Amino acid sequence: MIISKQKLLAKLTILCMALCLTPAMADEAFDTSGREKLEELKRELNDIQTVEQKVRSRVKNADDNNYLSFSVENDAIGGGEDANYTSGIRLTYFDVETPMPPVIDELAEAVPTFDINTTTSTFFTLGQNIFTPSNIETRSAQPDDRPYAGWLYGSVGLTTITKNHLDELEFTLGVVGPQSLAEQAQKLIHNNVTDSPSPKGWSNQLEFEPGLIASWQRRWPVWYTNNIGPFRLRAEPNINVSLGNIYTYAGTGATLTFGPFKDRIQDTPPRVRPAMAGTGFFDSPDNDLTWFLFTGFDGRAVARNIFLDGNTFKDSPDIDKNYLVGDANVGFAIAYDDYRIAYTLNYRTKEFEEQEDPAVFGSLTFSTRF
């Protein structure tokens, strides 16, 4: 929304006059319609601020700038079958004011699209992904299905806001193969938590390989906004690139969010890549309840996916992948005081030619700030 300087000056004058009135005078001078116009003015003043200005003000005045999020993704909480991408966990610590590690600072400076400023924040992540074929009850190799594979990793990343776009850089190191502990993790869950059969084919998993991924993403959080009564509808397009021996792809997509206006900054929860990921940041007043709904889609052109292509330098199980893959999701988040819970239902198109059905899995994220 764009407001001319003359119109803005006139509205500011009215607001200042209103603030100078005594309560009795205000009640007499402004009826319900007048107070609604003042609320509308506040929204307009908020709308002309850039996202960078809003976040800088929020960080300056906030007591809680640390966010800890734990995400669990599993087909069991999404109604899908125990196959393909079957499980993922991600623990993310996001600090709005943490000094950047020197090495990451130098890498960020080398990226021409990344602008380090007072909004630049750091996040650290530990995670594990598990992939299996559809039939986990046979010990035999399954050449017409995806191979067993695990990915254990850690990452460090930066987010920064410049005017009205948000850039994110993430550098990930990890291991594929038995050292990922995916076999032990899946058997532990299947034997002690769920009624799922114990997987028997992990002897056919990918071989050991260290992995590296460098990821960049740009989002435009207020590309489109529309105030609907006390609520706000927002559209956020994005572009993203990941390079490495684990994943290499380029994608684009968009997210829609809907929730109370209230001048609060809400971001979508952290997710396991290559899903559309957020920072997990939420700005809700102490002892107050807030919520928002979100949905989105993302498409990517995939040049490399080790979990389908197999090991880079060794002979290993592999399957012919699809070069174009898409995700669609829908979810909600509820926050109270310093805690938030979010649920996302994700639909992923077929990733390889012989895949019988698209993948459906759910994601639960628990977040706290301190």
N, C-alpha and C positions, 0 to 999 in steps of 0.2 A: 504494500500500500504506500503510495507516494503523496505527501502533503506539501503544498506550496509554503514558502517561508511566510508569506503574508497571512495565509489561513492559520498556520501554526502559531504565529505571534498573536493573532486575535484570540485564539482559543486559550493560549497561555495567560493572556490578560484576564479573560473570564475566570480561569481557574484561580489566579492570584486574588482576584476580588472575592471569590467564594471563600477562600481560605481566611481572608481578613474579617469576614462577617462573624458575629457572635452566633452561637447555636440558635438563639431565638430568631435573630435576623435571617439566618440561613433557612430555617424552617419556613419563614414567611416569604423569602425571596425565591426559594426553589421548591417547586412541587415535585411530585414523583417523576414527571417527565424531565425536569431539570437535573435531578440527581442521576437519571439514566444517561443524560447527555454527558455529565461529568465522568461517569464510568466509561462511556464510549471514548471520551477524550483520553483518559488514562491508557486505554488499549491502543489508540492511535499513536500516542507518545511512545508506547512500548514497541510498536511495530516499526517505527523509524530507526530504532537502535539496531545496529548490526549484531549478529550472533557473537562476534568477538567482544563487543562492548558489554553485552549482557553477561557473558561468562566471566569477563574480567571483573565486573562489579560483584558478581556472585562469589568469586574466589576471594576477593578482598574482604568481604563482609561475613564470610562463612566461618563457623567453628569446626566443621567436619569436612576435611578434604581427602580422607582416605576411604577407599571403597574396596571391599573384599567380596568376590562373587564365586560361587561354586555351581557349575553347570553339569547336569547329567543328561546325556542324550541316549535314547534307547528305543528300539522298535517296540519293546514291550509296553511303553507308555504312549505309543502313538497308534496302536492298533495294527501295526505291520507284522510281518513274519520274521522269524529269527534267521535273517540272512542278509547278505550284502553288507552295508554299513550297519553293524548290529549294535554298537555301543561306543560312546565317547564320553570322557570326563574332562573338565577344564577348570582349574583353579586360577583366578586372576586377581591380582592386587593392583589397583589403580590409584595413583596418588597425584592429585592436582598440583602439588607443590614440591615433589621429589626432584632433587638435582639430577640432571641427566648423567649417566655413566659417560666418561670421556670418550670411549671408543664409539659409542652410539651417537654422541654429539658430533664427532667428526664424520661419521657416515651420513648423518642427517644433513650436514652442511654440504655434502657432496651431491645431494639430490636437489636439482634446481627448482623443483616445484614445492619444496618443503620450506616453510618460513618459520624459524624459531622466534617466538615472542613471549609475552607474559602469560599467555594461555597454554603454552606448551606443557604437557603432562607426560608422565612416564607410567608404563604398566609392565608387570612381570607375570608370566604364565607358566604353569606346569600342566601337562595333559597326556592323555592316552586315548588312541582310537583302535577299534577292533573291527576286522572285516572277515567274513566267513562265506562259504558257498551256501546254497539253500539246504543241502542235505548234510547235516553235521553228525549223522549217526553211522557214517561209513568211514573206514580207515583208508580206503582207496583214494588215489588221486582222481580228480574230477576235471578233465581237460576242457569240458564244455561249460564250466562255471568259473567264477572268479576264485582266485587262490585264497587260502588262509593268510592273513597278514596282521601285524600289529605295528603301532607307531607310538613310541614313547618320546616325549619332547619337552623342551623348555624354550621360552622365548622372552625377548625384551622388546618393548615397542614405545613409540612416541605418538601422541596426538597433538595437533596444534590447530587453532582456528585463526583464519585470516579473513577479515571482513565477514562474508556470509558463507564460507565453505570451510569444511573440516577435513584435514589431511591426516592420514594414519600410516605410520611405518612400523613394520614388525619384522624382526630377524629371529628365525627359529632354527634350533639345532636339536637333533634327536637321533634315534636308532630305529631301524626296521629289523625284524627277525626275532629269534628266540630271546634276545636281550631286551626286547620291548615288554616282556612279561605278560603279553596278551593272553597266551594259553592259560597261565596260572590265574589271571584275573577272571577270564570267562568261566573256567571250571569252578572257581570259588563261588561265583554268583549263581551258576546253574545248580550246583550241589547244595548250597546253603540258603539261598534267598528265593529262587523261583522254582517252579516245577518243570523247567525246561530240561530236555535230555542232555547228558554230558557230551560235549563235543569230542569226537574220536579221531579227527583227521589233521591234527596240528603237526604231525610229522611231515606234512606236505607244505608247510608254510614257506614264505619267502626267506632267503638266506640273510645273514647279518649284512647290514649296510648302514653306514652313517648318513644322515640326511641334513640338508640345508635348504631353507626356503627364505627368500626375501620378498616381502609383500608390501604393496602400496595401495591405498584406497583413498578416494576423494568423495566426500558427500556434501550435498547442498541442503542443510536442514530446513531452511525457510524458502526454498524455491517456490513453493506455493503455500499460502495460508488463507484460511477463511474462518472468521469468527461466526459461530452459529449460536446465538444466545450466550449462555455462560460457557460454551464449549468451543474448542478449536480443532479444525481439521487441517492437517499438514501433510504435504507431499515432499519426499526427500529422494531425489535421484542420486545414483552413485556410479562410479567407474572404478575398476580394480584390476590389478595385475599381480601375479605371483610367479616367481622364477626360482627354479631349483631342481634337484634331482628327485625330489618327492613329488612336487606339483609344479607344473608350468601351465599357466592359463591366463586369459584376459577376459573380463566380464563387465557387464553393466546391468543395472536394475533400478528398482525404486521401492520405497517404503511409504505407506500411508499410516498416519497415527491420528487418533481421535480421543480427546479427553477434556477435562476441565481446563479453562483458560488460566486463571489465577497466576499468570506471570511465572510459571514454574518451568524449569528446564528438565525434560525427561528424555533419556536416551534408551534405545532398545538394549536388551541384555546381551552380555558376551555370548558368543556362539563358537562352536568348533568349526574351523575352516574345513572346506570351502563355503560353508553357509554364510549368509549375510550376518556380519557381527557388529555389535554395538559396544560402547564402553562400559555400560552398566551404571552410568551416572544418573542419579535422581535427586531432585531438589524439592523435598516436601518439608513444610514447617514441623517443628517438634510437636509431638502429641496430636498430629492431624493425619487424616486419611486421604489418600489420593489414588488415582487409577488412570490407566489409559489402555486403549485397544490398538492393535497394529496388524497390518497385513502387508505382504510384499512379494515381489518376484525378482529373480535374478537369473540371467543366462550367461554362459561362459563357453568360450572356445578352448578346448583342452588339448595341449600339445604333449603333455607328460603327466601320467598318473601311475606312480610306481606300483600301486595296489592292483592295477590291471595290467600294466606293461611288464611287470616283473623287475627283477634286479637289474641294475644298470650295467654291471661288469661281470655278472655271472649268469649261467644258465639257470633258469628257475621257472616255475609255473607262470603262465600268462594267458591273457584272453584279449581278443580284438575289441578295443574300446570304441565308443561313440565319441566323435570329436565335438559334438554340441550337446551340452547338458543344461538343464534348467531346474531351478528350485522355486517353489511357491510356498508361502507360509501364512499362518494366521495365529494370533495369540493375544494375551492380555498380561498386564502387570498391575499389582496392587501393592501400595506402599503405605506403611504406618510408622510414623516417627523415624527411626533410623534403620528400618528393615523393609525389604521388598521381596516379593516372590513373583516370578513370571513363568508362564507356560507358553510354549510354542509348538504348534503342530506343523510338521514339515513334509512336503511332497517333493520327491526328486525323480526326474525322468530317468529312463533306462540309461545306464552308464556303459553297457556293453551289448553287443549284438544278440548274444544268446540269453540275455536276462529276460525272464518270463514276465515280470511285473515291475512297475515303478516302485521305488522305495518309499515307505511311509514310516516316520518315526517322530517321537515327541522329545521335547527338551524342557527340563525344569531347572530354573536358576534361582538360587537363594543368595540375596545380597544384603550387606550391612555397611553402614558408614560410621566412621569414628574419627 
